[in-house]
Amino acid sequence: MTAMRFDLPQPDLETQPFWDAARDGRLLIKRCTACEQFHFYPRPFCPHCWSDAVEWVEASGRATLYTWSVVHRNDLPPFPDRVPYVAAIVDLEEGPRMMTNVVDCDFDALQVGMQLEAVFHPASDDVTIVQFRPA
């Protein structure tokens, strides 16, 4: 039996399609069929109109950098081995904002509005983390 990892998300029935797609190198988000708005994080209702008529759609994987912080110290396991890293919020091309990491980029090169593209980092057999790098 494998020990549970507390440093990774735990997929559930609602989010499993997101994690399955990420493992395949695709970014899924939800779209409301009532008001046509996209949203992220995955949930069973629309945060704009409260309809439960939502569906999974494949996002483009393109985004712009909204804000970020370079984390130099994080004492919580397993992060001490990962510093420094970029914690970021990006605006997906479809509209929603997403918390993520920016990778493969010098910290001094980061700038608001920077064009980014999704990359997929396998963290375990079950979880692939969606990150972004300069486009």
N, C-alpha and C positions, 0 to 999 in steps of 0.2 A: 504494500500500500504506500502511495506517495504522500508525503506530508503536504498539507495545505500551505500555499505560499500567500503571505499576507501583503506582499509588495505588488501583487497583480490584481487586476479587476476580476471579479467572479461573474462570468456570464450567467444569465438567468433566462427564463422563457421569453421575456420581453426583448432582451438585448442579443440573444444568440445569433440572429441573422446578421447583426452588425459585426460580431466577432468572426463568424464564418466567412463573410465577405472580405474582411481585413486579412484573414489568413490567405485568401485568394488574390490579394493585391488590389482590392476594390474598396472604395469608401461609400458606405450606405448612410443616407439620412432619411428622415421622414418628411412626407408632404401630405398636407391636408387636402382631401378631394372636395371638401365643402368650400373653403376659402382660398385654396391654391397656394397657401403659404408653406414654405419649407421650415423645418425646425430641427434643432439638435440640442440636446441629448435625446436619445430615443425614449419615447413614452407613448402610452396608448391613447392619448388625446392631443388635440391641437392647443397649444398655449395661446393662440391668437383668438380663436372663436369657440374653443372648448368642445368642438365636435370630436366624436370618436371615429370619424371616417378618415383614418390616416393610413398611408401605405409607405412601404420602403421604396426608395428610388436610388439609383446610382448617381452619386455626385461626380463632378468633373475632376475633383482632386486639386483644383486650383484655388489659391487663397491669397490674401494680402495680409501682411503683418499689421495688427492693430496696436499691440503693446507687448512688452516682454520684460523679463528680469533675468539677469545672470545670477544664478544661485552658486555661491562659493562655499557655503557651509549648510549642511543638512545632517543633523545627528541621528535622524531616524533610519533604522535599517531598511533597505540596503543602500540608501542614498550616499552615505559617506564615501563609498567606492565610486560613485558616479559624478561627483562634483569636479569641476564646475560644469553646469549645464544651463540651457536656456529654457525657462518656463515662459510660455507665450500664450497669447490669445490671438487667433487669426479670424479674419472674416472670410468665410467660404464664398466662392463665386455665386452660389445659390442664395446667399443672404445670411444664414445663421452664423453666429460666432462659436468658436470651438477652442477649448483649452487644450494645449498640446506642448510639444517641444520643437524647437528649431535645431536642426542638426546640420553638419557639413558646412558650417559657416563660421568665419572669424567673428568674434563678438563685436569688434569695432565696425564691421560691415553692416550690422543690423540697422535698419531704419524703418520708421513708420511708412506704410504703403508698399514695402518691399514685396515683390511678386514671389510666391512660393508654390511648391508642388508637393503633393502627398508622397511619402515613402512609408514603407511598411517594415517594422522591426519585429521579427519573431522573438517573443520573450519566453515562450514555453510551447509545448505541443498544442495547447488550447487557446493561447492568447497571443495575438499579433497586435502591437501597438502602432497606431497611426501617428506619424510625426511629419514634419514638413522641412523642406530644404529650399534654398534659393532656386527659382525656376531658370 
